[in-house]
Amino acid sequence: MSDTPPTDDKSPAEMMAQLVELTSQWAPWLLGEMLPAATEPLAGAEDAAHWAEVGAKLQAMWLEFQAEQALKAAPGLADPRQWLKAMEGWYRQLPLADPAAQQRFLDDGVALWQGVLAQFGLAAPENAPPVTPALPRQDKRFADARWQQPFFALIHQSYLLMAEQIMALADRVEGLDSAKKEQLRFATRTLVDAMSPGHFPLTNPLVIERALATGGDSLIAGMRHLLADLRRGQLTHTDPDAFRLGENIAVTPGKVVYEAPLFQLIQYSPATERVLDLPVVIFPPWINRFYILDLNPRKSFVRWAVEEGLTVFMVSWKSADASMAEVIWDDYIAAQIDAIAQVRTRLKVPAVHAIGYCVAGTTLAATLAVLARCGESDAVKSATFFTAQVDFEDAGELRNFIDDQQLAALGQLAPEGYIDGRYMAATFNLLRGNDLIWSYVIDNYLLGEDYAAFDLLHWNGDTTNLPAKWHQSYLRDLYRDNRLVVPDALCAGGVPIDLRRITTPCYIQAGREDHIAPAASVWRLTRHLAGPWTFLLAGSGHIAGVVNPPAANKYQYWTNDQPGDTLATFLDGAVEHPGSWWPHWAQWLRGHGGASVPARGRRRPGGRGDRVIEDAPGRYVAIR
């Protein structure tokens, strides 16, 4: 094992990487040696031998994993240095050597220890009555009563003080523009969250208690989970064997009726005798699998829509591989136009209702602009946007990943021309690190708990690879430079894009708590349209705000018949409605083409004389 300490000439990222590496190397020894030593007063010789056996097993598991990694030709996703390179330079901005800051930290630390000790009676007169501690800093991560014991209270209160001071240092940094300042705050918060005492076995009372109660079995189970995730290069959130495509997720009946190199087109079987004349074509984001809209019969937007009498088509994007290295945004716009044309031809209808979710909604706006420029806007009768952005001026924390340094680092992660979807998953998880990373580190690695079977989290971990050339241009042209809202600044297939040409009626849905596409950013789409639009704000966030079936009777949504020019004005006069917004959307849709036709012929895919490719959900969704 290496015991070389970090040197002063190392960069912050290199020192952090070495700290992670050293922690990983020494963790089995700490668990095997220090935990038994801490419990010696409670254990006899037989128990001591048992703990030594636990420690030896943990160390053997780690050494076996290291031997596996040594046989690999190059570091993979499990290598922390791959992730930390992107943070280079962020922490250089912190004034850690500021004498005044150091003195404040020292003074506050002394006051904290004295105050906490006094509250526990540890620094009070000998006969003073015990007191119930009222700790100065509260945090839900330490709400369990076991964190209120004197030793662990001091630990977590010291951590919260340190976190407070470090974040204050980031806030006091001068000379940075607003984007760099926010990037520094985000990076600092990410680092501070990672340093929580809850993430280390010997400073987490719940972990120690569970280890003692299970005789160390929880530690062995946790190490098994950790090594499994390191091998696959991805954090596991749910039971990986609980779900099967077409069996218990993505089960709405349908057929793949068209296939192109970039996508398959699924048509779902009708559930009613008559259907709306114009079909619905859904474009899901290609950074995720389409079945977020068809998780199970109770949550499925697709199943609900066909039961409402809609003819529903779904685009299933292909996960990128080396053959897609040259794919760019133009290709996805062309694919949307192709899908619309295929549906119109198949059902012999003049137009479709289109839905775009997230990045596919951004692309749908560009598609509508291209169709308008080409005189073909009548091909889309209405357009619905689920949490989609076109104006990225206020695009939220994802903007922290788009400076030149970040883009260069991302480019190095795609030697074969595509971005491994696990990097994207980790990025989105970082936006809610305590909820989507560290809570699972505690539960599954430190406490050794089994994984629950949760379809939404299964989908969240079912990653999709992205064409690197598209990914770079998307981050640069849209997120960083915000060129989509500049008329004719971008082209697709040689056609200039001007959103002001869009006259198609639009329904724009945003999530009030969306951390990926903030509501204020989604609202900006309304500022760039020439046609009529309806804006709706749904309760919850990027996923639950969309996937909210009426039967669940959850959340709420807000509407305003006089929305005004700003989101604040919309909210001031908004009317709150309980439950799902889906029926509101269905009513709006029927107002833009409400005739019905019999559900026969090609309205029933795979019927007599109808050649189809395969059953839904198709092959593309299963490509890894």
SULRA-V742195 format. One record per residue. N is the residue number from 0. PSI is psi as a letter, one per 40 degrees, with the letter a starting at -180 (999 if undefined). Layout:
BEGIN
n=N psi=PSI
n=N psi=PSI
END
This chain:
BEGIN
n=0 psi=i
n=1 psi=h
n=2 psi=f
n=3 psi=h
n=4 psi=i
n=5 psi=i
n=6 psi=i
n=7 psi=d
n=8 psi=e
n=9 psi=i
n=10 psi=i
n=11 psi=d
n=12 psi=d
n=13 psi=d
n=14 psi=d
n=15 psi=d
n=16 psi=d
n=17 psi=d
n=18 psi=d
n=19 psi=d
n=20 psi=d
n=21 psi=d
n=22 psi=d
n=23 psi=d
n=24 psi=d
n=25 psi=e
n=26 psi=d
n=27 psi=d
n=28 psi=d
n=29 psi=d
n=30 psi=d
n=31 psi=d
n=32 psi=d
n=33 psi=d
n=34 psi=d
n=35 psi=d
n=36 psi=d
n=37 psi=d
n=38 psi=e
n=39 psi=d
n=40 psi=d
n=41 psi=e
n=42 psi=i
n=43 psi=a
n=44 psi=d
n=45 psi=d
n=46 psi=d
n=47 psi=d
n=48 psi=d
n=49 psi=d
n=50 psi=d
n=51 psi=d
n=52 psi=d
n=53 psi=d
n=54 psi=d
n=55 psi=d
n=56 psi=d
n=57 psi=d
n=58 psi=d
n=59 psi=d
n=60 psi=d
n=61 psi=d
n=62 psi=d
n=63 psi=d
n=64 psi=d
n=65 psi=d
n=66 psi=d
n=67 psi=d
n=68 psi=d
n=69 psi=d
n=70 psi=e
n=71 psi=i
n=72 psi=d
n=73 psi=i
n=74 psi=i
n=75 psi=a
n=76 psi=d
n=77 psi=e
n=78 psi=h
n=79 psi=d
n=80 psi=d
n=81 psi=d
n=82 psi=d
n=83 psi=e
n=84 psi=d
n=85 psi=e
n=86 psi=e
n=87 psi=h
n=88 psi=d
n=89 psi=d
n=90 psi=e
n=91 psi=e
n=92 psi=e
n=93 psi=h
n=94 psi=g
n=95 psi=d
n=96 psi=e
n=97 psi=h
n=98 psi=d
n=99 psi=d
n=100 psi=d
n=101 psi=d
n=102 psi=d
n=103 psi=d
n=104 psi=d
n=105 psi=d
n=106 psi=d
n=107 psi=d
n=108 psi=d
n=109 psi=d
n=110 psi=d
n=111 psi=d
n=112 psi=d
n=113 psi=d
n=114 psi=d
n=115 psi=d
n=116 psi=d
n=117 psi=d
n=118 psi=d
n=119 psi=e
n=120 psi=e
n=121 psi=e
n=122 psi=f
n=123 psi=i
n=124 psi=i
n=125 psi=d
n=126 psi=e
n=127 psi=i
n=128 psi=i
n=129 psi=i
n=130 psi=i
n=131 psi=h
n=132 psi=h
n=133 psi=g
n=134 psi=i
n=135 psi=d
n=136 psi=h
n=137 psi=i
n=138 psi=h
n=139 psi=d
n=140 psi=d
n=141 psi=f
n=142 psi=d
n=143 psi=i
n=144 psi=d
n=145 psi=d
n=146 psi=e
n=147 psi=e
n=148 psi=i
n=149 psi=d
n=150 psi=d
n=151 psi=d
n=152 psi=d
n=153 psi=d
n=154 psi=d
n=155 psi=d
n=156 psi=d
n=157 psi=d
n=158 psi=d
n=159 psi=d
n=160 psi=d
n=161 psi=d
n=162 psi=d
n=163 psi=d
n=164 psi=d
n=165 psi=d
n=166 psi=d
n=167 psi=d
n=168 psi=d
n=169 psi=d
n=170 psi=d
n=171 psi=e
n=172 psi=h
n=173 psi=i
n=174 psi=e
n=175 psi=i
n=176 psi=i
n=177 psi=d
n=178 psi=d
n=179 psi=d
n=180 psi=d
n=181 psi=d
n=182 psi=d
n=183 psi=d
n=184 psi=d
n=185 psi=d
n=186 psi=d
n=187 psi=d
n=188 psi=d
n=189 psi=d
n=190 psi=d
n=191 psi=d
n=192 psi=d
n=193 psi=d
n=194 psi=e
n=195 psi=h
n=196 psi=e
n=197 psi=e
n=198 psi=e
n=199 psi=h
n=200 psi=d
n=201 psi=e
n=202 psi=e
n=203 psi=h
n=204 psi=d
n=205 psi=d
n=206 psi=d
n=207 psi=d
n=208 psi=d
n=209 psi=d
n=210 psi=d
n=211 psi=d
n=212 psi=d
n=213 psi=e
n=214 psi=f
n=215 psi=e
n=216 psi=d
n=217 psi=d
n=218 psi=d
n=219 psi=d
n=220 psi=d
n=221 psi=d
n=222 psi=d
n=223 psi=d
n=224 psi=d
n=225 psi=d
n=226 psi=d
n=227 psi=d
n=228 psi=d
n=229 psi=d
n=230 psi=d
n=231 psi=e
n=232 psi=f
n=233 psi=i
n=234 psi=h
n=235 psi=h
n=236 psi=d
n=237 psi=i
n=238 psi=h
n=239 psi=e
n=240 psi=e
n=241 psi=e
n=242 psi=i
n=243 psi=h
n=244 psi=h
n=245 psi=e
n=246 psi=d
n=247 psi=e
n=248 psi=i
n=249 psi=f
n=250 psi=e
n=251 psi=h
n=252 psi=h
n=253 psi=a
n=254 psi=i
n=255 psi=h
n=256 psi=e
n=257 psi=i
n=258 psi=h
n=259 psi=i
n=260 psi=d
n=261 psi=d
n=262 psi=i
n=263 psi=i
n=264 psi=h
n=265 psi=h
n=266 psi=h
n=267 psi=i
n=268 psi=h
n=269 psi=i
n=270 psi=e
n=271 psi=i
n=272 psi=d
n=273 psi=i
n=274 psi=i
n=275 psi=h
n=276 psi=d
n=277 psi=h
n=278 psi=i
n=279 psi=h
n=280 psi=h
n=281 psi=h
n=282 psi=h
n=283 psi=i
n=284 psi=h
n=285 psi=e
n=286 psi=e
n=287 psi=i
n=288 psi=i
n=289 psi=d
n=290 psi=e
n=291 psi=d
n=292 psi=e
n=293 psi=f
n=294 psi=d
n=295 psi=i
n=296 psi=d
n=297 psi=d
n=298 psi=e
n=299 psi=h
n=300 psi=d
n=301 psi=d
n=302 psi=d
n=303 psi=d
n=304 psi=d
n=305 psi=d
n=306 psi=e
n=307 psi=e
n=308 psi=f
n=309 psi=i
n=310 psi=h
n=311 psi=h
n=312 psi=i
n=313 psi=h
n=314 psi=h
n=315 psi=h
n=316 psi=i
n=317 psi=h
n=318 psi=h
n=319 psi=i
n=320 psi=a
n=321 psi=d
n=322 psi=e
n=323 psi=f
n=324 psi=d
n=325 psi=e
n=326 psi=h
n=327 psi=a
n=328 psi=d
n=329 psi=d
n=330 psi=d
n=331 psi=d
n=332 psi=d
n=333 psi=d
n=334 psi=d
n=335 psi=d
n=336 psi=d
n=337 psi=d
n=338 psi=d
n=339 psi=d
n=340 psi=d
n=341 psi=d
n=342 psi=d
n=343 psi=d
n=344 psi=d
n=345 psi=d
n=346 psi=e
n=347 psi=f
n=348 psi=i
n=349 psi=d
n=350 psi=i
n=351 psi=i
n=352 psi=h
n=353 psi=i
n=354 psi=h
n=355 psi=h
n=356 psi=h
n=357 psi=b
n=358 psi=d
n=359 psi=d
n=360 psi=d
n=361 psi=d
n=362 psi=d
n=363 psi=d
n=364 psi=d
n=365 psi=d
n=366 psi=d
n=367 psi=d
n=368 psi=d
n=369 psi=d
n=370 psi=d
n=371 psi=d
n=372 psi=d
n=373 psi=e
n=374 psi=f
n=375 psi=f
n=376 psi=e
n=377 psi=e
n=378 psi=d
n=379 psi=h
n=380 psi=d
n=381 psi=i
n=382 psi=h
n=383 psi=h
n=384 psi=h
n=385 psi=h
n=386 psi=f
n=387 psi=i
n=388 psi=i
n=389 psi=d
n=390 psi=h
n=391 psi=e
n=392 psi=d
n=393 psi=f
n=394 psi=e
n=395 psi=a
n=396 psi=e
n=397 psi=d
n=398 psi=e
n=399 psi=e
n=400 psi=f
n=401 psi=e
n=402 psi=i
n=403 psi=d
n=404 psi=d
n=405 psi=d
n=406 psi=d
n=407 psi=d
n=408 psi=d
n=409 psi=d
n=410 psi=d
n=411 psi=e
n=412 psi=e
n=413 psi=g
n=414 psi=d
n=415 psi=e
n=416 psi=e
n=417 psi=i
n=418 psi=h
n=419 psi=h
n=420 psi=d
n=421 psi=d
n=422 psi=d
n=423 psi=d
n=424 psi=d
n=425 psi=d
n=426 psi=d
n=427 psi=d
n=428 psi=d
n=429 psi=d
n=430 psi=d
n=431 psi=g
n=432 psi=d
n=433 psi=d
n=434 psi=d
n=435 psi=e
n=436 psi=c
n=437 psi=d
n=438 psi=d
n=439 psi=d
n=440 psi=d
n=441 psi=d
n=442 psi=d
n=443 psi=d
n=444 psi=d
n=445 psi=d
n=446 psi=e
n=447 psi=f
n=448 psi=i
n=449 psi=i
n=450 psi=h
n=451 psi=i
n=452 psi=h
n=453 psi=h
n=454 psi=d
n=455 psi=d
n=456 psi=d
n=457 psi=d
n=458 psi=d
n=459 psi=d
n=460 psi=e
n=461 psi=g
n=462 psi=i
n=463 psi=h
n=464 psi=i
n=465 psi=i
n=466 psi=h
n=467 psi=d
n=468 psi=d
n=469 psi=d
n=470 psi=d
n=471 psi=d
n=472 psi=d
n=473 psi=d
n=474 psi=d
n=475 psi=d
n=476 psi=d
n=477 psi=c
n=478 psi=d
n=479 psi=d
n=480 psi=e
n=481 psi=f
n=482 psi=e
n=483 psi=d
n=484 psi=e
n=485 psi=h
n=486 psi=h
n=487 psi=e
n=488 psi=d
n=489 psi=i
n=490 psi=i
n=491 psi=h
n=492 psi=f
n=493 psi=e
n=494 psi=h
n=495 psi=i
n=496 psi=h
n=497 psi=h
n=498 psi=d
n=499 psi=e
n=500 psi=e
n=501 psi=h
n=502 psi=e
n=503 psi=h
n=504 psi=h
n=505 psi=i
n=506 psi=h
n=507 psi=h
n=508 psi=h
n=509 psi=i
n=510 psi=h
n=511 psi=d
n=512 psi=f
n=513 psi=h
n=514 psi=e
n=515 psi=d
n=516 psi=g
n=517 psi=i
n=518 psi=d
n=519 psi=d
n=520 psi=d
n=521 psi=d
n=522 psi=d
n=523 psi=d
n=524 psi=d
n=525 psi=d
n=526 psi=e
n=527 psi=e
n=528 psi=i
n=529 psi=e
n=530 psi=a
n=531 psi=i
n=532 psi=i
n=533 psi=h
n=534 psi=h
n=535 psi=h
n=536 psi=h
n=537 psi=i
n=538 psi=i
n=539 psi=a
n=540 psi=a
n=541 psi=d
n=542 psi=d
n=543 psi=d
n=544 psi=d
n=545 psi=d
n=546 psi=g
n=547 psi=g
n=548 psi=i
n=549 psi=d
n=550 psi=d
n=551 psi=d
n=552 psi=f
n=553 psi=i
n=554 psi=a
n=555 psi=i
n=556 psi=i
n=557 psi=h
n=558 psi=i
n=559 psi=h
n=560 psi=e
n=561 psi=g
n=562 psi=d
n=563 psi=a
n=564 psi=e
n=565 psi=i
n=566 psi=d
n=567 psi=d
n=568 psi=d
n=569 psi=d
n=570 psi=d
n=571 psi=d
n=572 psi=e
n=573 psi=i
n=574 psi=h
n=575 psi=h
n=576 psi=h
n=577 psi=i
n=578 psi=a
n=579 psi=i
n=580 psi=e
n=581 psi=d
n=582 psi=d
n=583 psi=d
n=584 psi=d
n=585 psi=d
n=586 psi=d
n=587 psi=d
n=588 psi=d
n=589 psi=d
n=590 psi=e
n=591 psi=f
n=592 psi=g
n=593 psi=e
n=594 psi=i
n=595 psi=i
n=596 psi=i
n=597 psi=i
n=598 psi=g
n=599 psi=i
n=600 psi=b
n=601 psi=e
n=602 psi=e
n=603 psi=g
n=604 psi=h
n=605 psi=e
n=606 psi=a
n=607 psi=h
n=608 psi=e
n=609 psi=h
n=610 psi=h
n=611 psi=i
n=612 psi=d
n=613 psi=i
n=614 psi=i
n=615 psi=i
n=616 psi=e
n=617 psi=i
n=618 psi=d
n=619 psi=d
n=620 psi=e
n=621 psi=e
n=622 psi=h
n=623 psi=999
END
